[in-house]
């Protein structure tokens, strides 16, 4: 009988699933629920989700390229390459590329490792063929994956 822990898991770039602008570097399933790590690219002029919150996990954004505008509560801040923005559980936030011309590339860390992959896959499906989903469709998808979209 061995008391050594299981060996490390390796996530090779060539094996990582890509869903639209999101690469699943490490899913919660791969990390035994410890964390999820995704790479997200927001194209030039691209937006992101409006104000929302997650009750069961925190979310952190580490900017790799470009600039990211992040709503934190009622205040917008801008993060650049190397900056990290941490949003605790139930923290109201939203984000978008800060500059129309450059877009943004970032790492998104979920802790614990919430199963967010189906949310991102669902967003790709809702927007397939250039379709614009309804507010109700977006909110229903989000609610299934612990995202409460806040609307006026």
N, C-alpha and C positions, 0 to 999 in steps of 0.2 A: 504494500500500500504506500502510495506517495502522498506527501503533504504539500507538494509544490503546486502553486497556482497554475491554472491553464495558461498555455502560451499566448503571446501577444497576437492580436488580429491585425492584419495588414489590409488596407484598402487601396488597391492599385488604381491609378487614374483611368486606365483603360477599361476597368471593370465597373466604374462608378456610373450609375444611371443618371441621365440628363432628362429633365422635364422642362421644356421651354428654356427660360433663362436660368434655370436652377440645376446645379450639379449636386447630387447627394454624396458628399465625401464620406460621411459616417452617419449611419442612421441609428436611432435608438435601439433597434434590434441588434445591430452590430456591436454596440457598446454596452449591452446588457442593461439598457435603460439609463445609463449614466449621463449621456448627452447625445445631441444630434448636431452635426456640423455640415452646413451647406454652403456652397459658393453661389452667389447670386449676381447676375449682371443686369444692370438697368441701362437700357440703351439711351443714347442722346435724346433728350426731350421726353424720356420715359418717366412715368409716375410709379407710384407704389400705393400701398393701401392707405386709406384715410385713417382717422382716429379709431383705434380699437384696443382691446386688451385680451390677455390670456390669464385665466385663473390658476392653471396648474403648472405653468412653467415660466421661467424667465427667458429673456431673449437679449442677446448681445450682438452688436454689429462692429466688425473690425474692417475698416476701409482699406482696400488694397490699391485701388486706382480711382481717380476722379474725386468728386466731393459729394457727400451725402447730407441731405437736409433731413433732420429727425425732429419730429414733434415729441416733446416730453411734457406731459400734462397739457398746459396751455401755451407753452413756449417752444419756438423753433430754434434749433441750434444747427450749426454746420460742422461736419467732421470731414477731415481730409486723410490722405494716405498715412497709415500708421496709427490713426486715432481709433479708440474703442468707445462705443456707447453701450451702457448696460441699462436694461429696463427690467425692473423686478416684476414678479408676479402681480397681476392686476394693475400694473402701471399703464396709464393711457399713453399710447404712442402711435406714430405713423411715420412714413418715410417716403422720400422721392430723390431723384438725382437733383443736386443743388444747381447744376449748370446745364442749360439746354444743349450746349455744344459737345459736352464730353461724356455724359453718362457716368456710370459708377460701377465698380466691381468690388464686392465685399464678401467676407465670411460672416455667416449668421450661425450663432451658437445657441442651441436650445438646451436648458437644463431644468429638470432631468430630460432624458431623451424622449420627448413626446413623439408619437408617430405622425409627423407632419408631412410625410411623403405624399399621402393621398390628397391632402389639401392642394399641394402644388400640381399634382397630376390633374386634379379636378379643375384647377384654374386653366390649365392648358386646354382641356376639353371644352370648357365653357367659351373660350376665345377661338376655338378652331375655325379655320376658314375666314378669319377676320370678323367673326360674329361679335356683337356687343351684348353681353349678358345683362339681364335685368337686375335691378337692385335686390329684388327678392331672391333670385338665383344665387347671387354672390353672398348674401347674408345667410342663406340656408346652408350653402357649402361651408362657409366659415364656421357656423355654429356647430357643425358636425365635428370640427377639429379644434375645439376650445378657442375660438376666436369670436369675440363679441364686437361686431362693427357698431360704432357709435354714430348715429345720424341725428341731425337737428330735426 
